[in-house]
Amino acid sequence: MPLTPATAEFDASPLRGRVVLITGGAQGIGRGVAQAVLGAGGSVMIGDLDAEAGRACLAEWQAGERAAFRRLDVSREASVRRWVEAAQACFGRLDGLVNNAGIADPHSGPLERLELAQWNRYLATNLTGAFLCSKHALPSLRQARGAVVHIASTRALQSEPDTEAYAASKGGLTALTHAMAVSAGPQVRVNAILPGWIATDAWRKPDARRRPKLSRRDHAQHPAGRVGTPEDIGTLAVWLLSDRAGFVTGQCFVADGGMTVKMQYA
Ligand SMILES: NC(=O)c1ccc[n+]([C@@H]2O[C@H](COP(=O)([O-])OP(=O)(O)OC[C@H]3O[C@@H](n4cnc5c(N)ncnc54)[C@H](O)[C@@H]3O)[C@@H](O)[C@H]2O)c1
């Protein structure tokens, strides 16, 4: 046997036989991640507040027993517990968790007028939701030697005015990433994706679906030459969930077409 094994061929179905839970998986980035997991041979349990959107996914995907949906509110522990139990009952194993559900609008108004209830709402969905789902999925993920991916945001690193609650929730997710990686290893790897501008209009439920209205300037301001898509995030999530990323944990991956490395002076 040679000391250096021959280069492995690229596996087009790296998630075959694996089961991945995806919060907020019925629309937007979460739906993109779910379709990427299905495309990589895996099965998905999507959870979402919007039951109509969840049912539409199952009807459109026609993935048979490889896709399931249950209504979920990530901010409520009882709902999270039921969702994880349903996934376990449905598939008999859990290999991956993608904590994607979030209040995606970063603008909450001037800090001086930000109500505590509004601040708490952002934190409850965007950060506490990831904690609750991780807490309830972890025993099964440990058994399967699985992986967690948190969907944070480049707004964990940089801001526009009046976005404190959203930015704090996403910064919290990046800290949760390294904390969990240390606690959940060696059985479970934990990483985060920090998306930049991702156009999700075409990834909504059928009656809310729109062609994205993007100008040439919107695309051109990105060093990569375009605004991002849910597929861009799905591709990275599949890699992080797969054994190909077996030596990668506790890391934050920016997927933003290069916007955060572009120096800007007014
Ligand atoms: N779109 C972007 O440009 C962008 C950029 C960076 C980060 N993100 C993050 O990516 C994630 C997805 O964003 P998106 O743009 O696809 O949003 P979206 O609004 O298009 O989709 C979010 C989905 O999550 C669901 N959801 C909301 N609250 C929930 C809850 N409490 N429990 C369960 N499901 C819930 C919604 O019903 C919806 O289907 C969010 O965490 C967002 O902060 C988005």
The ligand as a Tripos MOL2 file, in Angstrom:
@<TRIPOS>MOLECULE
LIG
   44    48     1     0     0
SMALL
NO_CHARGES

@<TRIPOS>ATOM
      1 N1        -31.1110   36.9560    1.5220 N.am      1 LIG1
      2 C1        -29.9750   37.5170    1.9110 C.2       1 LIG1
      3 O1        -29.4290   38.4190    1.2220 O.2       1 LIG1
      4 C2        -29.3060   37.0670    3.1910 C.ar      1 LIG1
      5 C3        -28.0000   37.5450    3.4290 C.ar      1 LIG1
      6 C4        -27.3470   37.1140    4.5870 C.ar      1 LIG1
      7 C5        -27.9640   36.2550    5.4600 C.ar      1 LIG1
      8 N2        -29.2340   35.8220    5.2230 N.ar      1 LIG1
      9 C6        -29.8320   34.9010    6.2110 C.3       1 LIG1
     10 O2        -30.2400   33.7250    5.5580 O.3       1 LIG1
     11 C7        -31.3970   33.1860    6.2030 C.3       1 LIG1
     12 C8        -32.5110   33.0260    5.1660 C.3       1 LIG1
     13 O3        -32.7660   34.2890    4.6120 O.3       1 LIG1
     14 P1        -33.7140   34.4730    3.3280 P.3       1 LIG1
     15 O4        -33.3260   35.7430    2.6770 O.co2     1 LIG1
     16 O5        -33.7710   33.2300    2.5600 O.co2     1 LIG1
     17 O6        -35.1080   34.7290    4.0860 O.3       1 LIG1
     18 P2        -36.5990   34.4360    3.6060 P.3       1 LIG1
     19 O7        -37.4380   35.3910    4.3680 O.co2     1 LIG1
     20 O8        -36.6590   34.4120    2.1120 O.co2     1 LIG1
     21 O9        -36.8590   32.9550    4.1130 O.3       1 LIG1
     22 C9        -36.8430   32.6630    5.4730 C.3       1 LIG1
     23 C10       -37.7380   31.4810    5.7350 C.3       1 LIG1
     24 O10       -37.6810   31.2350    7.1590 O.3       1 LIG1
     25 C11       -39.0030   31.0960    7.6460 C.3       1 LIG1
     26 N3        -39.0520   31.5060    9.0490 N.ar      1 LIG1
     27 C12       -39.0310   32.7670    9.5510 C.ar      1 LIG1
     28 N4        -39.1270   32.7480   10.8880 N.ar      1 LIG1
     29 C13       -39.2070   31.4400   11.2480 C.ar      1 LIG1
     30 C14       -39.3510   30.7610   12.4850 C.ar      1 LIG1
     31 N5        -39.4550   31.4480   13.6470 N.pl3     1 LIG1
     32 N6        -39.3990   29.4210   12.4940 N.ar      1 LIG1
     33 C15       -39.3250   28.7190   11.3320 C.ar      1 LIG1
     34 N7        -39.2180   29.3020   10.1220 N.ar      1 LIG1
     35 C16       -39.1650   30.6510   10.0810 C.ar      1 LIG1
     36 C17       -39.8660   31.9530    6.7490 C.3       1 LIG1
     37 O11       -41.2280   31.5310    6.7640 O.3       1 LIG1
     38 C18       -39.2020   31.7460    5.3840 C.3       1 LIG1
     39 O12       -39.7570   30.6480    4.6950 O.3       1 LIG1
     40 C19       -31.7470   34.1600    7.3230 C.3       1 LIG1
     41 O13       -31.1840   33.7050    8.5370 O.3       1 LIG1
     42 C20       -31.0730   35.4560    6.8850 C.3       1 LIG1
     43 O14       -30.7610   36.2750    7.9710 O.3       1 LIG1
     44 C21       -29.9210   36.2080    4.1140 C.ar      1 LIG1
@<TRIPOS>BOND
     1     1     2 1
     2     2     3 2
     3     2     4 1
     4     4     5 ar
     5     4    44 ar
     6     5     6 ar
     7     6     7 ar
     8     7     8 ar
     9     8     9 1
    10     8    44 ar
    11     9    10 1
    12     9    42 1
    13    10    11 1
    14    11    12 1
    15    11    40 1
    16    12    13 1
    17    13    14 1
    18    14    15 2
    19    14    16 1
    20    14    17 1
    21    17    18 1
    22    18    19 2
    23    18    20 1
    24    18    21 1
    25    21    22 1
    26    22    23 1
    27    23    24 1
    28    23    38 1
    29    24    25 1
    30    25    26 1
    31    25    36 1
    32    26    27 ar
    33    26    35 ar
    34    27    28 ar
    35    28    29 ar
    36    29    30 ar
    37    29    35 ar
    38    30    31 1
    39    30    32 ar
    40    32    33 ar
    41    33    34 ar
    42    34    35 ar
    43    36    37 1
    44    36    38 1
    45    38    39 1
    46    40    41 1
    47    40    42 1
    48    42    43 1
@<TRIPOS>SUBSTRUCTURE
     1 LIG1         1 GROUP 0 **** ****
